[in-house]
């Protein structure tokens, strides 16, 4: 066969076209999830606090929950996880627990006949926990070192941090500065 420009039936591949997106990128797009392309360059002037909102913030204090109250949190919110804080007054972040992990632990705990809806749940067990009553120790499932980003962090730095973590679970807790 002779190759010339007059042959209209000849289709040569185009090698300089962009490759198709990876399958996980396509699934993210199809499902409508937010996606940051880790190959894209960003030059942003915003700070993390400019794009984040504290509305509807749901934190879990280390020691003030029961099985029923945690079920209520799971039932009434749709977050993928929850920051765990010392107290709601102090708001010092001590860890993060994912929604699915928390749900699985609570489901498994209910299999124990000593566990009721009033059973206390703790994210850290110390000497102040009463040993004579049944309680759930959630500390083994607590991510005790979530990445924390303050509100003044440049947004392009936040994107760099996210991109450098690749496929690791990225838990970001935005700490708001209290302005008197």
N, C-alpha and C positions, 0 to 999 in steps of 0.2 A: 504494500500500500504506500502510496506516495503522499507525503504531508505537504500541503500547500494551503494558502489562505482561502482558496475558493471552495474548499470542502466544508460545507455547512453542517454536516453530520458529525464532524470531529469535535469532541468535547475533551479538552485537556483540563486536568485538575488545577485549581488555583491554590498555590501553596502560601501565598502571602495573606490569605484571609485569616481572621482571628479564629483560634480554636474554640470549639463549643465549650460552654461553661461546665465545670465539674458537676457531677450529678447532685452532690449535696447543695451546691449553690442553686441548682434548678429546683430542688425540693423546698428550699427556703423561700424562693420566689413564688412557687405554686401555692404554698401554704400561707403566704402573706406575712411571713415573719420579718422583723427588721433585720437588715443585713448590712454589715460594713465590709466592703471589699478590702482585703488585706494587701492588695497590690496597688490600690489607689493612693495617691499622694493628697494630703489634706493640708491646707493652710488656713487655719481658723483663728479668729480673734476672740471668740467666746471663751468663757470659763465654764467649768463643769456646773457651777451653780446657776448659770444662765439657762441651761436646758433641762435641769432636774427640778422636780417639784416635791415638796414635803407633804402635799395633800394626800390624805389617806394613808400616811405612813403607819405601818403596823409593826411594832416591835414586841418581842416576848421577854418579859422580865425573867431573871434566872430562877426565881423561887415562888412565884405567886400564881401558879396555874394548877388546875386539876385536869383529869382526862376530859371531863365535860367542857371545861372552858377552852381547852385546845381544840376539841371537836368544833366548838362554836367558831373559833378563829378560822379553821379550815373551811367550814361551811359558808361563812359570810365574806370571805376574801378569795381572791383568785391569784394571789402572788405565787411565784415559783419558789419562794423561800422567805425566811424571816430573820432579821438581825436579832440576836439575843443580847440584852443589855443588863447591867447590874440592877437598876431599878428604873422606873419610868421618870423619876425625878432626876436621878444622876445621868442617865442615858450614856453610860460608858459601854461601848461595844465590847463584848467578850467572845462573840462568835456568830456563827450563821448556821441555820439548819434549813435544809431543803424541804419543800412541801411534801414530796413523795416519800422521803425518808421519814418525816414526822408521821405521816399517815400510816406507813408500814409498821412503825414501832408501836403506835397506839393500837392498831389492829392486833398485833401479836400480844400486846400486854393484856388485852381483853380476854384472851384465852385462859389466863390465870384466874381461878375462881376467887382469889382474894382481892382482885382488882375490881373496883366499882367506878362509877362516874365521878365520885368524890375523892378518888385516890389522888394524892398530891404528886406533882411532877416537878423534877428539879433538873436544871441544866448543869449544875455543879453540886456535888455532894460534899459537905463539910461537916464539922462537928455540930452545927446547929440543926441538922436534919434529925427529926425524931426517929429513933431506931425501932421503937415498939410498934409503929404503924406501917402498913404497906405503903410503898412509894415507888415511883418510876424514876430511875436514873437515866436521863437523856444525854449525859455528858459524853458517852462513847460515840454518839452520832453528831456531835457538835463540831463544826469546822472552827477551830479556835484561832485560826489566822486568816480571816478573810482580807482581801485587799480593800483598803479604805482610802478613799480619795476625798480630800477636802474641797470645799466649794470654789476655792481660788485656783485650783489646778487648771492649766490651759487645756481646752478641749482636744487639741491635737495630741497632747501628751496622753490623755485618756485613751484615744484611739490607738496610739503607739503601744500602750500597755496591753490593750486588748489584742492587738495583732501579734505581739510578741508571745502571748500565751497560747496561740494556735487553738488546739482542740481541748485544752484543759477547761474545766468548769470555771467560769469567771463570775465571782461574786463581788459585787461592787456596792459598798455602803457609803453613801454620801453623807459626810458629817457637816451639819450646818453650824456655822459659828453663831453663838448667841450674842446679839448686839443689844446692849442695854438701851 
